[in-house]
Amino acid sequence: MTTAPDLSAFIKAYDVRGLVGSQLTEEVVEALGAGFVDEIGAAGSEVVVGHDMRDSSPVFVAAFARGAQARGAAVVNLGLCSTDESYFASGRYDAPAAMFTASHNPATYNGIKFSRAGAQGISIGTGLAGIRDRASAYLGEGAIPAVAEPGGYSERDVLADYAAYLRELVDLSAVRPLRIVVDAGNGMGGMTVPAVLGTAAGLPALPLEIIPLYFELDGTFPNHEANPLEPENLRDLQAAVLEHGADLGLAFDGDADRCFVIDERGEPVTPSAVAAIVALREITRVRAAGEQGEIHVIHNLITSRVVAETIEAAGATPVRTNVGHSLIKDRMRETGAIFGGEHSAHYYFRDFWGADNGMLAAMHLIAQFGEYEGPLSALAAEFTPYTASGEINSTVTDVPAAYTRIVEAFTGRGEFDELDGLTVTGTADDGFWWFNVRPSNTEPLLRLNAEAATASTMQVLRDEVLALIRA
């Protein structure tokens, strides 16, 4: 027996995310491959494995394949792909999947996003802890015993099928001509955008002029971090939209499963506005297709109130959830929801096996905008009636004490709920407002999101709650 590394240090709530060499090693990854196959009972079945453009990814895929094959799974290597491509393969072939990526994290990181067959998410409570524990046991034993019939190995390129499937879901052939700047951040969008929105996968040309920024696949991210959630990483895109007189800009994160939108003025369009637009399109589409009964659309509790209002106005039922990737996938299945949107620019589609797909959300936005006569800023304004603070993080050592201060200050002024952290919604008649405070799962942080009917109300609310948090 040997001393196994502490896998819990880098296996988090929804995925594996660790430092290459010190945490993620070939030995650890091989054990995770074996543990994955054991935990989900994949011996004798196919497991699809894909990876992003990080230098460490191909080596880790090979190690994972060794562990998975030893325990009886037939490994299908997708090669370079986006995370939503791996979900496509998992759904199309009804096979479990492992995607090697650290998303927007720096080049020193890598990780794994696991799915059950049909792109069903795996979180710490639905199998990831079991994978971790099985891998730890193998590492402690110092060997992975091979089953009587180890699995085979093959390679499969799904990019063309993926692109064709998205074109089937959203028809962009009749939109008005649009000029679009796309910042791939040297991530996988540099491969998927030319295939889906261009002709690289052999599909017909669309009436879109794509102006590329940083399409070269480079896991060292030489231009900026592939994390569009941070405003500084949008500056090049904003400048390029203005320079080229573009109609809009799109920014993808490293594994291209999230997409952020910039209007013609270089201003960000909030993910909540995108979620509301896509929700409206999906509700309209399924009703037109003859779908009867109650239609559910998911939004997490810190999206703008306009998302729920849009869903209700379209005759569907909004389902308010916690923040969390795998949790929302589970709720998509439980409710049969046609769509789900998060504040973080994750967008989930029933027609995409309940998984998230930033490219598909971008296509819906392009389709809606392609039928709209005004600029994108005007369309976005229709779905941005309120003012939001954005997420503000504060280092807090005593979270219960901070909660107590907030509750005492707002008792009698708002309604409280504890779906995910603490949400307070104003009850007075002098203007709508709400805020949510929730702790980080991994750091001593409290995250604040606030929204109000006016900018001045939001600013006063934000500053008051921050003072209570940081007292």
C-alpha positions as a Python dict, from the first residue, in 0.01 Angstrom:
ca = {
    (1, 'M'): (0, 0, 0),
    (2, 'T'): (115, 353, -78),
    (3, 'T'): (-7, 691, 44),
    (4, 'A'): (-262, 822, -204),
    (5, 'P'): (-276, 1195, -283),
    (6, 'D'): (-570, 1392, -145),
    (7, 'L'): (-801, 1400, -446),
    (8, 'S'): (-1063, 1599, -258),
    (9, 'A'): (-830, 1899, -281),
    (10, 'F'): (-908, 1934, -652),
    (11, 'I'): (-1225, 1732, -712),
    (12, 'K'): (-1491, 1991, -649),
    (13, 'A'): (-1870, 2004, -652),
    (14, 'Y'): (-1913, 1968, -1027),
    (15, 'D'): (-1584, 1865, -1185),
    (16, 'V'): (-1214, 1796, -1148),
    (17, 'R'): (-995, 2107, -1164),
    (18, 'G'): (-631, 2097, -1055),
    (19, 'L'): (-273, 2207, -1113),
    (20, 'V'): (-89, 2004, -1376),
    (21, 'G'): (201, 1806, -1231),
    (22, 'S'): (144, 1868, -862),
    (23, 'Q'): (-223, 1762, -842),
    (24, 'L'): (-316, 1618, -1179),
    (25, 'T'): (-61, 1360, -1289),
    (26, 'E'): (-82, 1073, -1537),
    (27, 'E'): (-107, 828, -1249),
    (28, 'V'): (-397, 1019, -1091),
    (29, 'V'): (-578, 1056, -1423),
    (30, 'E'): (-536, 685, -1503),
    (31, 'A'): (-693, 602, -1166),
    (32, 'L'): (-978, 845, -1233),
    (33, 'G'): (-1043, 672, -1566),
    (34, 'A'): (-1069, 338, -1389),
    (35, 'G'): (-1284, 482, -1110),
    (36, 'F'): (-1518, 645, -1363),
    (37, 'V'): (-1583, 319, -1546),
    (38, 'D'): (-1641, 132, -1220),
    (39, 'E'): (-1871, 396, -1070),
    (40, 'I'): (-2105, 423, -1368),
    (41, 'G'): (-2087, 57, -1469),
    (42, 'A'): (-1938, 123, -1813),
    (43, 'A'): (-1748, -205, -1853),
    (44, 'G'): (-1840, -354, -2189),
    (45, 'S'): (-1967, -16, -2317),
    (46, 'E'): (-1824, 281, -2504),
    (47, 'V'): (-1691, 586, -2319),
    (48, 'V'): (-1624, 900, -2524),
    (49, 'V'): (-1328, 1119, -2426),
    (50, 'G'): (-1246, 1463, -2564),
    (51, 'H'): (-1002, 1740, -2481),
    (52, 'D'): (-933, 2108, -2526),
    (53, 'M'): (-616, 2273, -2662),
    (54, 'R'): (-412, 2265, -2340),
    (55, 'D'): (-66, 2114, -2381),
    (56, 'S'): (-129, 1861, -2105),
    (57, 'S'): (-461, 1737, -2246),
    (58, 'P'): (-346, 1469, -2497),
    (59, 'V'): (-119, 1303, -2239),
    (60, 'F'): (-400, 1298, -1986),
    (61, 'V'): (-645, 1154, -2237),
    (62, 'A'): (-401, 868, -2305),
    (63, 'A'): (-365, 803, -1931),
    (64, 'F'): (-740, 813, -1877),
    (65, 'A'): (-788, 570, -2165),
    (66, 'R'): (-546, 324, -2007),
    (67, 'G'): (-740, 324, -1681),
    (68, 'A'): (-1080, 305, -1850),
    (69, 'Q'): (-975, 25, -2086),
    (70, 'A'): (-822, -174, -1801),
    (71, 'R'): (-1162, -175, -1633),
    (72, 'G'): (-1339, -288, -1949),
    (73, 'A'): (-1463, 25, -2129),
    (74, 'A'): (-1415, 80, -2502),
    (75, 'V'): (-1263, 429, -2528),
    (76, 'V'): (-1369, 652, -2819),
    (77, 'N'): (-1125, 943, -2846),
    (78, 'L'): (-1293, 1254, -2991),
    (79, 'G'): (-962, 1442, -3001),
    (80, 'L'): (-978, 1821, -2992),
    (81, 'C'): (-1331, 1940, -2917),
    (82, 'S'): (-1536, 2189, -2720),
    (83, 'T'): (-1715, 2080, -2405),
    (84, 'D'): (-2053, 2102, -2574),
    (85, 'E'): (-1916, 1881, -2854),
    (86, 'S'): (-1844, 1618, -2590),
    (87, 'Y'): (-2204, 1654, -2467),
    (88, 'F'): (-2320, 1611, -2825),
    (89, 'A'): (-2125, 1287, -2857),
    (90, 'S'): (-2255, 1166, -2520),
    (91, 'G'): (-2610, 1238, -2631),
    (92, 'R'): (-2588, 1121, -2991),
    (93, 'Y'): (-2418, 791, -2902),
    (94, 'D'): (-2586, 751, -2561),
    (95, 'A'): (-2242, 703, -2405),
    (96, 'P'): (-2073, 830, -2088),
    (97, 'A'): (-1822, 1107, -2151),
    (98, 'A'): (-1513, 1265, -2001),
    (99, 'M'): (-1401, 1606, -2125),
    (100, 'F'): (-1049, 1725, -2040),
    (101, 'T'): (-1054, 2099, -1984),
    (102, 'A'): (-1003, 2357, -1713),
    (103, 'S'): (-1243, 2592, -1891),
    (104, 'H'): (-1126, 2950, -1836),
    (105, 'N'): (-851, 2870, -1583),
    (106, 'P'): (-486, 2951, -1666),
    (107, 'A'): (-259, 2714, -1860),
    (108, 'T'): (-117, 2565, -1540),
    (109, 'Y'): (-453, 2396, -1477),
    (110, 'N'): (-643, 2111, -1635),
    (111, 'G'): (-948, 1915, -1534),
    (112, 'I'): (-1227, 1675, -1627),
    (113, 'K'): (-1600, 1725, -1677),
    (114, 'F'): (-1781, 1393, -1647),
    (115, 'S'): (-2118, 1294, -1797),
    (116, 'R'): (-2329, 983, -1779),
    (117, 'A'): (-2482, 851, -2102),
    (118, 'G'): (-2707, 1106, -2267),
    (119, 'A'): (-2498, 1402, -2144),
    (120, 'Q'): (-2637, 1368, -1792),
    (121, 'G'): (-2425, 1566, -1547),
    (122, 'I'): (-2229, 1412, -1262),
    (123, 'S'): (-2173, 1613, -944),
    (124, 'I'): (-2021, 1533, -608),
    (125, 'G'): (-2356, 1403, -486),
    (126, 'T'): (-2443, 1201, -795),
    (127, 'G'): (-2128, 999, -860),
    (128, 'L'): (-1825, 1227, -853),
    (129, 'A'): (-1750, 1140, -490),
    (130, 'G'): (-1765, 771, -583),
    (131, 'I'): (-1525, 824, -874),
    (132, 'R'): (-1289, 1008, -639),
    (133, 'D'): (-1299, 738, -374),
    (134, 'R'): (-1249, 454, -621),
    (135, 'A'): (-953, 636, -778),
    (136, 'S'): (-805, 697, -432),
    (137, 'A'): (-830, 327, -355),
    (138, 'Y'): (-648, 234, -677),
    (139, 'L'): (-376, 489, -604),
    (140, 'G'): (-340, 352, -252),
    (141, 'E'): (-308, -2, -384),
    (142, 'G'): (-50, 110, -640),
    (143, 'A'): (-210, -71, -933),
    (144, 'I'): (-527, -92, -1140),
    (145, 'P'): (-624, -459, -1194),
    (146, 'A'): (-736, -533, -1549),
    (147, 'V'): (-1067, -712, -1605),
    (148, 'A'): (-1079, -1035, -1802),
    (149, 'E'): (-1178, -849, -2120),
    (150, 'P'): (-1019, -502, -2133),
    (151, 'G'): (-1184, -248, -2363),
    (152, 'G'): (-1069, -137, -2706),
    (153, 'Y'): (-972, 203, -2841),
    (154, 'S'): (-1089, 404, -3143),
    (155, 'E'): (-1098, 762, -3265),
    (156, 'R'): (-1397, 958, -3394),
    (157, 'D'): (-1433, 1315, -3525),
    (158, 'V'): (-1780, 1453, -3448),
    (159, 'L'): (-1730, 1819, -3544),
    (160, 'A'): (-1920, 1801, -3875),
    (161, 'D'): (-2213, 1612, -3720),
    (162, 'Y'): (-2219, 1855, -3427),
    (163, 'A'): (-2226, 2158, -3658),
    (164, 'A'): (-2498, 2006, -3876),
    (165, 'Y'): (-2711, 1927, -3571),
    (166, 'L'): (-2693, 2284, -3441),
    (167, 'R'): (-2786, 2414, -3787),
    (168, 'E'): (-3092, 2187, -3772),
    (169, 'L'): (-3195, 2332, -3436),
    (170, 'V'): (-3157, 2698, -3540),
    (171, 'D'): (-3195, 2799, -3906),
    (172, 'L'): (-2983, 3106, -3979),
    (173, 'S'): (-3003, 3086, -4356),
    (174, 'A'): (-3264, 3363, -4388),
    (175, 'V'): (-3133, 3620, -4139),
    (176, 'R'): (-3033, 3960, -4270),
    (177, 'P'): (-2660, 4000, -4340),
    (178, 'L'): (-2470, 4057, -4016),
    (179, 'R'): (-2110, 4141, -3935),
    (180, 'I'): (-1997, 3959, -3620),
    (181, 'V'): (-1664, 3979, -3439),
    (182, 'V'): (-1585, 3661, -3247),
    (183, 'D'): (-1317, 3643, -2977),
    (184, 'A'): (-1229, 3277, -2918),
    (185, 'G'): (-959, 3365, -2665),
    (186, 'N'): (-729, 3103, -2827),
    (187, 'G'): (-979, 2845, -2701),
    (188, 'M'): (-1195, 2584, -2870),
    (189, 'G'): (-1427, 2842, -3022),
    (190, 'G'): (-1149, 2891, -3276),
    (191, 'M'): (-1238, 2547, -3410),
    (192, 'T'): (-1615, 2533, -3356),
    (193, 'V'): (-1714, 2879, -3483),
    (194, 'P'): (-1577, 2825, -3837),
    (195, 'A'): (-1756, 2489, -3845),
    (196, 'V'): (-2095, 2605, -3717),
    (197, 'L'): (-2120, 2965, -3840),
    (198, 'G'): (-1888, 2923, -4139),
    (199, 'T'): (-1816, 2658, -4401),
    (200, 'A'): (-1526, 2468, -4239),
    (201, 'A'): (-1745, 2161, -4177),
    (202, 'G'): (-1878, 2157, -4532),
    (203, 'L'): (-2208, 2332, -4454),
    (204, 'P'): (-2358, 2604, -4676),
    (205, 'A'): (-2243, 2961, -4619),
    (206, 'L'): (-2463, 3177, -4395),
    (207, 'P'): (-2529, 3551, -4445),
    (208, 'L'): (-2278, 3622, -4170),
    (209, 'E'): (-1941, 3793, -4197),
    (210, 'I'): (-1729, 3651, -3917),
    (211, 'I'): (-1430, 3860, -3811),
    (212, 'P'): (-1202, 3633, -3603),
    (213, 'L'): (-1006, 3733, -3295),
    (214, 'Y'): (-758, 3484, -3147),
    (215, 'F'): (-885, 3175, -3329),
    (216, 'E'): (-544, 3003, -3304),
    (217, 'L'): (-571, 2716, -3058),
    (218, 'D'): (-317, 2790, -2785),
    (219, 'G'): (-351, 2656, -2433),
    (220, 'T'): (-107, 2915, -2299),
    (221, 'F'): (-366, 3190, -2374),
    (222, 'P'): (-112, 3441, -2506),
    (223, 'N'): (-358, 3729, -2561),
    (224, 'H'): (-582, 3722, -2256),
    (225, 'E'): (-749, 3471, -2025),
    (226, 'A'): (-1033, 3286, -2194),
    (227, 'N'): (-1275, 3404, -1925),
    (228, 'P'): (-1527, 3652, -2068),
    (229, 'L'): (-1689, 3690, -1725),
    (230, 'E'): (-1402, 3926, -1635),
    (231, 'P'): (-1450, 4268, -1802),
    (232, 'E'): (-1081, 4313, -1888),
    (233, 'N'): (-1098, 4005, -2110),
    (234, 'L'): (-1366, 4169, -2326),
    (235, 'R'): (-1171, 4483, -2410),
    (236, 'D'): (-1015, 4355, -2732),
    (237, 'L'): (-1354, 4236, -2856),
    (238, 'Q'): (-1521, 4566, -2765),
    (239, 'A'): (-1255, 4760, -2952),
    (240, 'A'): (-1281, 4532, -3256),
    (241, 'V'): (-1660, 4566, -3272),
    (242, 'L'): (-1623, 4944, -3286),
    (243, 'E'): (-1327, 4932, -3527),
    (244, 'H'): (-1510, 4712, -3778),
    (245, 'G'): (-1853, 4868, -3735),
    (246, 'A'): (-1984, 4524, -3645),
    (247, 'D'): (-2344, 4445, -3557),
    (248, 'L'): (-2239, 4244, -3254),
    (249, 'G'): (-1954, 4058, -3087),
    (250, 'L'): (-1933, 3713, -2932),
    (251, 'A'): (-1678, 3596, -2673),
    (252, 'F'): (-1629, 3229, -2586),
    (253, 'D'): (-1451, 3084, -2286),
    (254, 'G'): (-1167, 2832, -2316),
    (255, 'D'): (-1377, 2520, -2371),
    (256, 'A'): (-1638, 2720, -2567),
    (257, 'D'): (-1941, 2613, -2366),
    (258, 'R'): (-2015, 2971, -2251),
    (259, 'C'): (-2080, 3267, -2480),
    (260, 'F'): (-2095, 3637, -2393),
    (261, 'V'): (-2246, 3902, -2620),
    (262, 'I'): (-2136, 4258, -2703),
    (263, 'D'): (-2366, 4506, -2879),
    (264, 'E'): (-2276, 4743, -3164),
    (265, 'R'): (-2169, 5012, -2915),
    (266, 'G'): (-1918, 4777, -2753),
    (267, 'E'): (-2138, 4732, -2445),
    (268, 'P'): (-2205, 4391, -2288),
    (269, 'V'): (-2549, 4236, -2323),
    (270, 'T'): (-2632, 4073, -1991),
    (271, 'P'): (-2662, 3693, -1985),
    (272, 'S'): (-3006, 3746, -1830),
    (273, 'A'): (-3120, 3937, -2139),
    (274, 'V'): (-2985, 3658, -2359),
    (275, 'A'): (-3163, 3400, -2142),
    (276, 'A'): (-3492, 3591, -2171),
    (277, 'I'): (-3461, 3619, -2550),
    (278, 'V'): (-3378, 3250, -2593),
    (279, 'A'): (-3653, 3146, -2351),
    (280, 'L'): (-3908, 3342, -2549),
    (281, 'R'): (-3792, 3185, -2876),
    (282, 'E'): (-3800, 2832, -2737),
    (283, 'I'): (-4146, 2876, -2582),
    (284, 'T'): (-4280, 3017, -2909),
    (285, 'R'): (-4120, 2735, -3108),
    (286, 'V'): (-4257, 2444, -2904),
    (287, 'R'): (-4605, 2598, -2891),
    (288, 'A'): (-4598, 2641, -3268),
    (289, 'A'): (-4493, 2277, -3300),
    (290, 'G'): (-4810, 2176, -3116),
    (291, 'E'): (-4671, 2104, -2770),
    (292, 'Q'): (-4956, 2094, -2520),
    (293, 'G'): (-4973, 2133, -2144),
    (294, 'E'): (-4747, 2316, -1905),
    (295, 'I'): (-4411, 2430, -2040),
    (296, 'H'): (-4127, 2476, -1791),
    (297, 'V'): (-3824, 2703, -1827),
    (298, 'I'): (-3546, 2708, -1567),
    (299, 'H'): (-3359, 3010, -1436),
    (300, 'N'): (-3131, 3030, -1136),
    (301, 'L'): (-3219, 3264, -852),
    (302, 'I'): (-2970, 3538, -942),
    (303, 'T'): (-3077, 3595, -1300),
    (304, 'S'): (-3267, 3918, -1355),
    (305, 'R'): (-3637, 3925, -1267),
    (306, 'V'): (-3701, 3994, -1636),
    (307, 'V'): (-3626, 3628, -1713),
    (308, 'A'): (-3916, 3497, -1502),
    (309, 'E'): (-4139, 3781, -1624),
    (310, 'T'): (-4065, 3695, -1988),
    (311, 'I'): (-4134, 3326, -1929),
    (312, 'E'): (-4466, 3400, -1758),
    (313, 'A'): (-4574, 3654, -2021),
    (314, 'A'): (-4519, 3388, -2289),
    (315, 'G'): (-4752, 3150, -2105),
    (316, 'A'): (-4488, 2917, -1961),
    (317, 'T'): (-4388, 2833, -1604),
    (318, 'P'): (-4057, 2964, -1464),
    (319, 'V'): (-3869, 2723, -1235),
    (320, 'R'): (-3635, 2901, -993),
    (321, 'T'): (-3329, 2699, -890),
    (322, 'N'): (-3002, 2713, -700),
    (323, 'V'): (-2687, 2818, -880),
    (324, 'G'): (-2502, 2514, -1013),
    (325, 'H'): (-2420, 2339, -1336),
    (326, 'S'): (-2503, 1974, -1262),
    (327, 'L'): (-2796, 2072, -1043),
    (328, 'I'): (-2960, 2259, -1331),
    (329, 'K'): (-2906, 1964, -1563),
    (330, 'D'): (-3085, 1746, -1309),
    (331, 'R'): (-3372, 1994, -1282),
    (332, 'M'): (-3399, 2007, -1662),
    (333, 'R'): (-3467, 1633, -1658),
    (334, 'E'): (-3695, 1637, -1355),
    (335, 'T'): (-3922, 1910, -1493),
    (336, 'G'): (-3892, 1838, -1867),
    (337, 'A'): (-3790, 2202, -1908),
    (338, 'I'): (-3733, 2316, -2265),
    (339, 'F'): (-3461, 2565, -2169),
    (340, 'G'): (-3256, 2685, -1874),
    (341, 'G'): (-3050, 3002, -1827),
    (342, 'E'): (-2788, 3108, -1572),
    (343, 'H'): (-2638, 3447, -1489),
    (344, 'S'): (-2296, 3304, -1576),
    (345, 'A'): (-2385, 3255, -1946),
    (346, 'H'): (-2454, 2884, -1923),
    (347, 'Y'): (-2760, 2801, -2135),
    (348, 'Y'): (-2927, 2457, -2129),
    (349, 'F'): (-3149, 2306, -2397),
    (350, 'R'): (-3389, 2012, -2390),
    (351, 'D'): (-3310, 1955, -2758),
    (352, 'F'): (-2943, 1923, -2660),
    (353, 'W'): (-3002, 1646, -2406),
    (354, 'G'): (-3053, 1904, -2130),
    (355, 'A'): (-2688, 2007, -2152),
    (356, 'D'): (-2549, 2358, -2187),
    (357, 'N'): (-2436, 2499, -2519),
    (358, 'G'): (-2311, 2856, -2560),
    (359, 'M'): (-2294, 2825, -2937),
    (360, 'L'): (-2660, 2728, -2956),
    (361, 'A'): (-2757, 3026, -2739),
    (362, 'A'): (-2555, 3255, -2968),
    (363, 'M'): (-2735, 3112, -3270),
    (364, 'H'): (-3074, 3182, -3113),
    (365, 'L'): (-2967, 3540, -3041),
    (366, 'I'): (-2841, 3584, -3399),
    (367, 'A'): (-3168, 3442, -3533),
    (368, 'Q'): (-3377, 3681, -3321),
    (369, 'F'): (-3157, 3979, -3402),
    (370, 'G'): (-3153, 3881, -3770),
    (371, 'E'): (-3528, 3945, -3781),
    (372, 'Y'): (-3506, 4271, -3584),
    (373, 'E'): (-3491, 4606, -3760),
    (374, 'G'): (-3299, 4804, -3499),
    (375, 'P'): (-2952, 4771, -3346),
    (376, 'L'): (-2870, 4502, -3092),
    (377, 'S'): (-2854, 4762, -2814),
    (378, 'A'): (-3223, 4840, -2871),
    (379, 'L'): (-3321, 4472, -2871),
    (380, 'A'): (-3120, 4410, -2554),
    (381, 'A'): (-3276, 4714, -2384),
    (382, 'E'): (-3620, 4557, -2425),
    (383, 'F'): (-3497, 4270, -2207),
    (384, 'T'): (-3298, 4481, -1957),
    (385, 'P'): (-3558, 4688, -1770),
    (386, 'Y'): (-3379, 4674, -1435),
    (387, 'T'): (-3032, 4760, -1301),
    (388, 'A'): (-2811, 4484, -1160),
    (389, 'S'): (-2495, 4504, -952),
    (390, 'G'): (-2321, 4205, -1102),
    (391, 'E'): (-2156, 3957, -868),
    (392, 'I'): (-1942, 4118, -595),
    (393, 'N'): (-1720, 3897, -380),
    (394, 'S'): (-1613, 3980, -23),
    (395, 'T'): (-1371, 3786, 197),
    (396, 'V'): (-1563, 3692, 511),
    (397, 'T'): (-1432, 3482, 799),
    (398, 'D'): (-1760, 3465, 994),
    (399, 'V'): (-2045, 3403, 751),
    (400, 'P'): (-2317, 3343, 1018),
    (401, 'A'): (-2236, 3678, 1180),
    (402, 'A'): (-2267, 3854, 843),
    (403, 'Y'): (-2603, 3682, 785),
    (404, 'T'): (-2723, 3794, 1127),
    (405, 'R'): (-2634, 4157, 1053),
    (406, 'I'): (-2822, 4142, 721),
    (407, 'V'): (-3132, 3980, 871),
    (408, 'E'): (-3145, 4235, 1151),
    (409, 'A'): (-3107, 4526, 909),
    (410, 'F'): (-3374, 4407, 665),
    (411, 'T'): (-3633, 4258, 898),
    (412, 'G'): (-3960, 4434, 820),
    (413, 'R'): (-3828, 4565, 490),
    (414, 'G'): (-3831, 4251, 278),
    (415, 'E'): (-3923, 3887, 239),
    (416, 'F'): (-3652, 3629, 314),
    (417, 'D'): (-3586, 3295, 152),
    (418, 'E'): (-3294, 3052, 181),
    (419, 'L'): (-3311, 2853, -143),
    (420, 'D'): (-2942, 2924, -206),
    (421, 'G'): (-2778, 3148, 51),
    (422, 'L'): (-3005, 3431, 162),
    (423, 'T'): (-3234, 3624, -73),
    (424, 'V'): (-3422, 3934, 41),
    (425, 'T'): (-3695, 4085, -179),
    (426, 'G'): (-3835, 4429, -102),
    (427, 'T'): (-4197, 4446, 10),
    (428, 'A'): (-4254, 4823, 13),
    (429, 'D'): (-4436, 5005, -267),
    (430, 'D'): (-4152, 5249, -336),
    (431, 'G'): (-3979, 5041, -606),
    (432, 'F'): (-3877, 4686, -679),
    (433, 'W'): (-3549, 4544, -544),
    (434, 'W'): (-3389, 4220, -432),
    (435, 'F'): (-3049, 4090, -335),
    (436, 'N'): (-2891, 3751, -276),
    (437, 'V'): (-2590, 3669, -58),
    (438, 'R'): (-2445, 3321, -83),
    (439, 'P'): (-2116, 3166, 33),
    (440, 'S'): (-1860, 3018, -203),
    (441, 'N'): (-1825, 2639, -194),
    (442, 'T'): (-1446, 2657, -208),
    (443, 'E'): (-1327, 2992, -65),
    (444, 'P'): (-1403, 3213, 240),
    (445, 'L'): (-1613, 3444, 24),
    (446, 'L'): (-1964, 3583, 29),
    (447, 'R'): (-2108, 3662, -315),
    (448, 'L'): (-2354, 3950, -348),
    (449, 'N'): (-2596, 4002, -637),
    (450, 'A'): (-2848, 4285, -627),
    (451, 'E'): (-3107, 4423, -866),
    (452, 'A'): (-3353, 4712, -851),
    (453, 'A'): (-3596, 4906, -1065),
    (454, 'T'): (-3357, 5202, -1090),
    (455, 'A'): (-2982, 5250, -1084),
    (456, 'S'): (-2999, 5478, -780),
    (457, 'T'): (-3203, 5226, -579),
    (458, 'M'): (-2964, 4946, -672),
    (459, 'Q'): (-2657, 5148, -575),
    (460, 'V'): (-2797, 5239, -233),
    (461, 'L'): (-2901, 4877, -174),
    (462, 'R'): (-2567, 4739, -291),
    (463, 'D'): (-2367, 4973, -72),
    (464, 'E'): (-2581, 4902, 236),
    (465, 'V'): (-2551, 4525, 202),
    (466, 'L'): (-2178, 4541, 131),
    (467, 'A'): (-2127, 4749, 445),
    (468, 'L'): (-2312, 4484, 648),
    (469, 'I'): (-2111, 4202, 490),
    (470, 'R'): (-1778, 4372, 549),
    (471, 'A'): (-1849, 4518, 895),
}
